Amino acid sequence: MFLIDDLLLSPFKGLLWIFKEVQEAAQQELDNEADAIKTALAELYMQLDTGQISEEEFTAEEKRLLDRLEAIEEADNEELENDEDRE
C-alpha cells in the first residue's frame, strides 16, 4: 500500500522540491543584492572622503541605497516570520 501512495504522491513531492529550490535561489539573490548595496555604500563614503562627490550627491545616493537595503531587510524579516508561523 505504501508503494502505491509513494507513486501517487511523487509528482507533488517533485513540485514541492522545485518550489523550495526556487525560494532558496530567490533568497540567495536578495542576500547578494544586500552585499552589493553595502559595498556601494562603502564606495560612496570613500568618494565623499576623497572629494569626488558633493555632500548633496552623497546624501541623495545614500538615502536611495539605505532605502533599498531596508526594503530587503524587511522582506527577510517577513519571510522569517512566515517560516516561524508554518512551524
PyMOL commands that set and color helices and strands:
alter all, ss='L'
color gray80, all
select helices_A, chain A and resi 2-49+55-86
alter helices_A, ss='H'
color red, helices_A
deselect
rebuild
show_as cartoon
